[in-house]
Amino acid sequence: MIKTIQRLLLVMIVTFGFGTIAALAEVGSTHIDWDPYAPVSWDLFQGTPPADANQRTEAAAIHMTISWRASYAVSSSNGGTTWVGQVAEITVTNTMEPASSWVVSSKATPTILNHEQLHFDLNEVYRRKLTCLLQATTACQASTQQAAVDQLNAALHQTASVVLQKLSEMQALYDSQTFHSTNTAEQDRWGELIDQWLAAPTTAP
């Protein structure tokens, strides 16, 4: 099972003359970054299972967050009549929150842990895909500084919204087709798919 939070950390750097305008949103709490050399372990599932956990199909839930940070610059040309905006830097993170992740202790098997790891890996696929697409956001031109900022902001949010919605759908499909890890053939197939997408994230649906 998966619970994914989408969090935005937006830094807008608007430069004109000697001035800078910046906006910064608050970041979240304790988390574990996805790491190919450090797979998740049951000791990271520190949350309390829900009261009806023993009656549920899923034996565990990994709580993850996709956060993205964008900075961009806006400058004027043509005597201040045209404003051009460009994405300067994009950072997207994929983290697990141990305090909100849980497992029924009697069901903490290697098979289920692998299933949860693949949820985290699938999140990483879309983190990489989102990074690629946000970095490719084209520059915009507008008649005012604020209009240029607004256009860039809207483009980034639109791209992120589409990608993260698809991630949510794919996470649900993964659970459905593997029946929360109990369908071994599907679990193996998804493992192969996710490995392929990690290597080429833009090929993910």
N, C-alpha and C positions, 0 to 999 in steps of 0.2 A: 504494500500500500504506500501511497505517496501523499504528502501534503506540501505543496509548493507555494511560496510567497514570492511575489514580484515586487522588488523595491527599487526605487529610483534615487540615485544620488546625482544631482545635476549641478554642474558648475558652468555657469555662463560667463565667459570672459569677453567683454565687449571693449574694444580699444578704439579710441578716437583722440587724436592729439596726445595729451599726457594723462588722460583719464582712464580709469578702469572701473567697470561695474561688475560685481560678482554676486552670485546667489548660490547658497550652499544648503542642502537639505541634510537632516540628521541621519546618521548611519545606525544600523542595528546593534545587537548585543553579541554575546559569546557565540562563536561559530567555528567550524572546521572547514578549511578550504579543500576543495577536491584536489587530490594528489595521486598521480598514476603510481607512485611508489609507496603509498600509504593507504591501502584499502580500509574501508570501515571495519570496525570490530564491535562485538556486542557490548563492550564496556562504554561505547559512545552512545548507546541507546539508554539515556538516563531518565527519561520521562516516565510518569506513572501511566500504565495501561488504563484505558477506559473501563468502567465497571462491567460492561458487557463484552469485554475482550475475548473471553473464552467461548462465547457464542458466535463470534464473527468468523468470516471466511479467512480474513487475513490474520496472521499471527504477530505482525510487527508493522510499524509505520515509520518511515524516515521523513523528517521535516527538513525541507531545503529552501533556500532563498536564492533567487537570481537578482543581483543588483547591478546597476549600470551607472557609469559616471561619464559625463560628456563635457568637454570644454570646446569652445569655439571662439573665433575672433571675428569681429565685424569692423571693417574700415571703410572710409569714404573715398570717393574718387569723383572726377568731373566737377571739382569745386564744391563738393558736398552735396551734389544732387543725386548721386547714386551710391547706395550702400551695398557692399559685397560681404557676404558671410561665408565662412568655411569652417568645417569641423576640424579642430586642431588635434584632439586626442579623445579616444574612446577606451574605457576600461570596463569590462564586464566580469563579474565574479559569480562563482557557483559555490555555495557553502551549505553545510549541514549544521543544524542546530541540535546538539545533544539533549538539551533540557526538554525539548518538545518531541523528541523521537523516542519511541517505546517498543518493547517486545514482551510477549508473554514468556516468562522465564522457562516454563516447561516445553516451549516450542522453539527455543533458540538453537536451531540446527544450522549446520553449514549451508544446506540447500536454501533455507530462507534468508540467511545472511547474504548469499550470492545474489538472490533476487533483489534484495534491498540495495546492494552495491550497484546493480545494473540500473536501478532507478536513478542513482546518483550519476552514473556514467551517461545515461540518456540526457539528464540535465546538462551535463558537460558538453554533449553534442550540440545542444541548442545554445549554450553559452558561446561556443566557438562560432556557430552560424550567425548569431546575433552580432558578435564582434565584427565579423566580415561585412555584414550588411550595413551596420552603422558606420563603419569606416568608409564605406563606399558612398555615403550620402554626399550628394553633389552640392557645390556652392550655390548660393542664391543671390539674387540682386533685388533690391527694393528701393523705393524712393525715400525711405526714412530708416534711421538706425533701428528703431524698435520693430519696424516691419520686417527687417532682415532677421533680427533675433527671433521674432515670432514664427517666421517661415521655417527656419532651421529647427526650432523647438518642435514645431508641429510635425515636420518630416521625421525627426528622430522618434517621437512618440508613436507615430503611425507605424513605422517599421517595427519597433519593439513590440507594439500591441499585437501585430500579426504573427510575429515569430513566437511570442510567449503563449498566445492562444493555441498555436499549433503544438507547442510543447505540452500543454495541458492535455490536449486531445491524444497525443502519442503516449503519454504516461498512462492515461486511462485505457488505451488500447492494449498496451503492454500488460497491464494487470488482467484485463479481460481475456486476452488470448492465452496467457500462461496460467490463467486461473490462480493467480497469486502464488506461482511457482510450482503448483502440483502437476501441471502438464509439462512433462520433461522434454518432449520433442519441441514444443513451442518455446520453452525456456532456452534450449540450446540454439534455436533459430534466432531468437531475439539477441542472444549473446553475440552471434556472428554478425548480425545486422548492425548492432551498436558499435562493434569493433570497426566495421567498415566506415561507419559514419564519423567516428572519432578521427579516422585518418583523412576523411574528406567531408567535413561537416556541411558544406553547401549542397551535397547530394542528398542530405536527409530531407524527407518530405516537408 
